[in-house]
Amino acid sequence: MKSPLEQHPDFKLVFHNRQRVFRRAALFGHIGLMESWFDGDVDVEGDIKAAFAAGMSSGMDKATPLVRVRNWWHEFRHGNGSVDHARENARFHYALGTEFYRLWLDEPLMMYTCGYWKEGTRNVHEAQRNKVEHVCRKLLISPGDEVVDIGTGFGGFMFHAEQFHGAKVTGTNITPEQVEMVREEIKKRHLEGRCEVIEADFREVRRQYDKVVSIGVLEHAGRDQLEDVVRAHAAQLKPGGLGMLHFIGHVGHYETEFFIRRHVFPGGWIPSLAETIAAMERAGLEVMDVENLRRHYALTLDGWAERFEHNWDKIHALDPKKFDERFRRVWRAYLYGCAEMFRSPQGHTHLFQIVFSKGNAARDAYPMSRAHLYAAGTGAGDELAAARDRESARRGAE
């Protein structure tokens, strides 16, 4: 009798070493099957998205006892408990190179987190612009605000907040390659004095800001680091200030998927929404608003996967030894598999945005409704952006 995966009409599995594939699948379940695909012992012909959707719906994503042991051992060896381990784990993923990420993330922001697919959004580029503006509006970012962008990545939020809302933004990042890229971009845009980036772990920042932005950082802190990362966010916020946690979280308590930790994000750990909110309460933060963007992440991953496939030849040409067929299969599993995970009606992994204040907010400290999020225009945006563009052009001509 054929397995559910083999019965699906949109794809088929072609076995090159059936005995080895079946042995690994028997021991390690879906992890064994995926790693057999990575190693070329089995191929997927047809719709790879359908293959991952069938795997999710068949229950093959459940961890076997041996996978749980591998997950525990990985965590023991690669946890983010120390800053040195956190740096090493970050470099495993983010040091693949700016040009690699430029070929499949959005342009020009290069946001490597869930986009915001409001009605009428046509592609991942628009979704990411929507997202950074959505965050700016949620936090009421205004001219002169001092903002820290924790884990700033490629600087997309930083540059948007400065250009369209007049903020002074400090980005922190633990990956030297990304820090250097963002510093060069700051110089290119003549934004010295308006933007800066420092190479630092979230535990190493010692000053306070009007606004704290944390987009896609919490899930990289690691098991047993939740309290530390939440307290660090609180410590960096001025009394009465506003902040946001944008993070992947579970509804309920579940283990973090071993495939992601082993092959994509070593040291990562996905907390539950409930324990995150409890940690925020203990840190003296008031939860102002919670939004679930799970469905938006499925669309974002679809967009990334489409660009990754379209530009694979260019990615491969960057470094044929590094970006080989095995790498391609790992990343296809990551992009397509996560898209189906967020799309799954049985899934427990979500994407949350939590707006918080340091201490209970006064009545006039934050709007009493969400109307400010959906008003026409770009908030502080159009006129301020035009003025900054004129000033940038003037400086560039000097």
Salt bridges, closest charged atoms under 4 A:
ASP10 OD2 - HIS8 ND1 3.89
GLU35 OE1 - ARG24 NH2 3.79
GLU35 OE2 - ARG70 NH2 3.19
GLU35 OE2 - HIS263 NE2 2.90
ASP39 OD2 - ARG24 NH1 2.90
ASP39 OD1 - ARG326 NE 3.09
ASP41 OD2 - ARG20 NE 2.78
ASP43 OD2 - HIS16 NE2 2.66
ASP43 OD1 - ARG329 NH2 2.57
GLU45 OE1 - LYS12 NZ 3.74
ASP61 OD1 - LYS62 NZ 3.44
GLU75 OE2 - ARG223 NE 2.74
GLU75 OE1 - ARG261 NH2 2.89
GLU99 OE2 - ARG102 NE 3.22
GLU107 OE2 - ARG307 NH2 3.89
GLU126 OE2 - ARG122 NH2 2.35
GLU133 OE2 - ARG137 NE 3.06
GLU133 OE1 - HIS160 NE2 2.73
GLU133 OE1 - HIS165 NE2 2.86
ASP145 OD2 - LYS211 NZ 2.77
GLU146 OE1 - ARG207 NH2 2.69
GLU146 OE1 - LYS238 NZ 3.86
GLU162 OE2 - ARG194 NE 3.49
GLU162 OE2 - ARG388 NE 3.35
GLU177 OE2 - ARG91 NH2 2.23
GLU185 OE2 - ARG189 NE 2.85
ASP201 OD2 - ARG203 NE 2.56
GLU204 OE1 - ARG87 NH2 3.11
ASP210 OD1 - LYS238 NZ 3.18
GLU227 OE1 - ARG231 NH1 3.77
GLU227 OE2 - ARG282 NH2 2.23
ASP228 OD1 - ARG231 NH2 2.67
GLU255 OE1 - ARG223 NH2 2.83
GLU257 OE2 - HIS30 NE2 3.04
GLU275 OE1 - HIS253 ND1 3.90
ASP289 OD1 - ARG370 NH2 2.67
GLU291 OE1 - HIS134 NE2 2.99
GLU291 OE1 - LYS138 NZ 2.51
ASP302 OD1 - ARG343 NH2 2.82
GLU309 OE1 - ARG328 NH2 3.26
GLU309 OE2 - ARG332 NE 2.66
GLU325 OE1 - ARG328 NH1 3.82
GLU325 OE2 - ARG329 NE 2.98
GLU340 OE2 - ARG343 NH2 3.28
GLU391 OE2 - ARG394 NH2 2.45
GLU391 OE2 - ARG395 NE 3.89
GLU398 OE2 - ARG394 NH1 2.18
